């Protein structure tokens, strides 16, 4: 999810499409939150680890 967010950020920046930039930021932030929760040992979406 983090990688997809970064890809959308880059594509949105290069093409000038604002909605891709916004979606990229949202996906990157959600991915980072899930990654941190998984690293802390919390079960995320029924999984013990979130990669």
C-alpha positions in Angstrom: 0.0 0.0 0.0 2.9 2.3 0.7 4.5 1.6 -2.7 1.2 2.2 -4.5 0.8 5.5 -2.6 4.3 6.6 -3.6 3.7 5.6 -7.3 0.4 7.6 -7.3 2.2 10.6 -5.7 4.9 10.5 -8.4 2.4 10.1 -11.3 0.1 12.8 -9.9 3.1 15.2 -9.5 4.4 14.5 -13.0 1.1 14.8 -14.8 -0.4 17.5 -12.6 -3.5 15.5 -11.7 -4.4 16.6 -8.2 -6.7 13.7 -7.4 -3.9 11.2 -7.9 -1.7 13.3 -5.6 -4.4 13.2 -2.9 -5.1 9.5 -3.2 -1.3 8.8 -3.1 -0.9 10.8 0.2 -3.9 9.0 1.7 -2.6 5.5 0.7 0.9 6.2 1.9 -0.3 7.4 5.3 -2.6 4.5 5.8 0.1 2.1 4.7 2.6 3.6 7.2 0.0 3.4 10.0 -0.7 -0.3 9.3 3.1 -1.0 9.0 3.7 0.6 12.4 0.8 -1.2 14.1 2.1 -4.5 12.6 5.6 -3.8 13.8 4.4 -3.1 17.3 2.8 -6.6 17.4 -0.9 -5.6 17.1 -3.0 -7.8 14.9 -4.0 -5.9 11.8 -7.0 -7.2 9.8 -6.8 -10.6 11.4 -3.0 -11.0 10.8 -0.3 -11.0 13.4 2.1 -9.1 11.1 1.4 -6.7 8.3 4.1 -6.5 5.6 
